[in-house]
Amino acid sequence: MPKVVPEYKEEARCKIVKAARVVFAQKGYHEATMDDIAKEVGVSKGALYSYFESKEDILKEISLQSHQTLRDTLRETGKFTNLEAVLEQVYTAITEKYKGNLHTHFEIIALSSHDPKIRQIVREEYQKDIEAVEAFVEEKKKQGAIRTDVDARVLSELFTALYMGTLAKLVIGFPSKEVHDHWIKSMILILGKTKTTDPESGLGLSKLQVKP
């Protein structure tokens, strides 16, 4: 019987999660079994249980990984003051890491509509996303990289909504270049510094628009 882990436990967990993504996509979460996942990995079901207590536990890990990618990327871009460079990093991280598996994110959301346990998982991860984006927005405000005239919480909600919409467009097959360009342009419109006009010269100046 092949072993789940050649050397490291984390490597084994990653293999199991990857296999579960495949099985869930093929059979659907409720129809899939731990036996199916074990077979996909190439191990016994008993070996699988030494890493995950249940199918729900694996689903939770899938959801966590998907959301954690966004949060990690936002933290890693903390040093960037160029907004477009940050947005490129976020887009690249998501599309490269979960290429071909983005649909799983929406399957989990669909399941949450009638499964209270999954709903709780999704809500907790969504809240963590909002908090991470809000911290990111606050940091970018301090750096002078984005607008300061809108509450950070509002901007974080807008960021997250557009992020979800971008993933949805990729899943349903919109051209990747079109999705990419709309993501960058839309986020710059939402977060970017606004243009105001110098009343004396009539020239357009790049300034932050602040509420009176």
N, C-alpha and C positions, 0 to 999 in steps of 0.2 A: 504494500500500500504506500503510494507516494506521500511524502510529508508535506504539510501545508507550508512550513517555513524552512527554507534551507539554513538560514542564519538568524534573521531578525523578525521579530514579531510584527513590526510595523509593515514590513514587506508583505507578510502573509495577509494582514488585514487589507492592504491595498489590492492584492490579488482577488480576495473574496469580494470586495466592493465592486471591482471591475466586472467580475463574473455576474454578480447580482444585477448590475445595470443591464447586462445582456439578457439575462433571464426575465427580468421585469419588463423589458421592452418587447420581448417575444411573447410572453404569456400573460402579462399584466400582473400587478402586485398580488391581488387576491388569489389568482390561480396558481401562481408560482409557489413552490415549496422549498424547504431547506434541502431536501433531497436533490431537487433540480439544480440548486446553486452549488451543492457539493459536487455534483456530476460535472458541472461546467468548469469548476476549479480543478477537478481531478483528485478529490480526496474523499474520505468517508464523512458521513454526516456527523459522526462523533467528533472528528477533528475540527469540523466547522464550529461546533458548539464550544470548543475551547477558546474561540476568539469572539464569537457573538452569541448572546443568549437566545436570540430569536430573530425571526425575519423582520420584525418591527425594529429591532436594534440595528440591523443592517441598513434599513431604510433611513433611520435617523442619521447614521453615519454618512450616507449618500447626500442627504439634505445638508448636513453640517459642512461637508467638503465643498459643495456647490456654493454655499453662502460664504464660507471661509475664504474662498478665492478672491471674492470682491473685497472683503475686509483686509486681507493680507496685502492686496495690490494697493489699496488706498494708503496703508501704512508705509509701504515701500516707496510711494511717490511723494512722501512728505518733503523731500529736499527739492522737488521741482517747483519752480515758481511760474513756469510756462504752462498755462492751462491746457493748451492743445496737446502738449507732451504727456500730461497726466491722463487725459482722455484716451490718447492712443494706447497708453500702458494698460488701462482698464480693458479696453476693447480687445487688445491682443491677448491678454492673460485669459480672458473668458473664452474667446473663440479657439485659441490654441489648446488649452487644457481640456476643454469639454467638447471638442469638435466631434460631431456625430452623436453626442449624448445630451445635448441641451434639452431635448424633449422630456427627459426624466424629471427635470425640475417642474414642468407643468403637469406631469402625471401625478407627482406628489401633491401638488396644489389641488388637483381634481379629486384625489382620494380624501383630502382633508374635509371636503364638503359633506361627507357622510361618515367619517371616521374620527371621533373625538380625540383619540390618542395622537393620530397623525396631525390633526388640526392644531393641537397644542405644540407639537414639534415645529410646525411651520410658523406659527405665531411667534414662538420664542426666537427662532432664527431671523425672522423678519424684523423683530424689534432690535436685535443685535445689529442688523444691517443699518437700520435707521440711525442708531447711536454711533456707529462707525462713520457713516457719511456725515453726520452732524459734527463730529469731532474733526473730520477732514475739512469741512466747510469753515469751521472756526479757525483752523490753522491757516487755511488759504486766505482768509480775511486778514489775519495778522500779517501775513506776508505781502498783502496788497495785490494778490494774484487774481482775486475775484471781487465781485460787487459786494458792497457792505450795506446797501439800503434795504435789504430783505432779511428777515429773521432766518437764522441758520436752520431751524427746524423745518421751516417752510421749504427752504432750498433742498434740504435732505429728502423731504417727501417727493419733491419734483424730480430730483436726481434718481431716486429709487424707482419711481413710476416710469420714467423714460428708459431706465436700464431694463426693466421688465418688458417694456414694449419692444425694445431692441432685440432681446432674446426671442420674443415671440415671433418677430419678423424673420429671424434667422431660421427658426424651427419650421415655419410654414413656407419657406422657400423663396423669400425675396432675394434678389441679387445681392451678394455679399458687399460689393463696392457701394451700392446704393444705400444699404443699411449702415455701413461704416460712415459714409459721408453725412448721412442724416443724423447719426449719433453725435458726431463731432460738431456739426453746425448747430444742432438743437441745444446741446449742452452749453456751447459757448453763448448762445442767445440767452439761456436761462441763468448761467453763472457769471458770464463775462462782464467786464466793465462796460458801462453805457457811454454813449456819445452825447455830449452836450455842446452847446454853441456859446462862444464868447460873445456877450451882448455888444461889446465895443467893436470888435474886429469882424464879427460875423463868421469867424472861422470855426470849423468843427474841431473841438479839442477832446482828447480821450481823458475823461474824468470819471470818478465814481459819483453816481447820482445819489445824493443823500436826502432823506426826507426832511422837510422843513421842521 
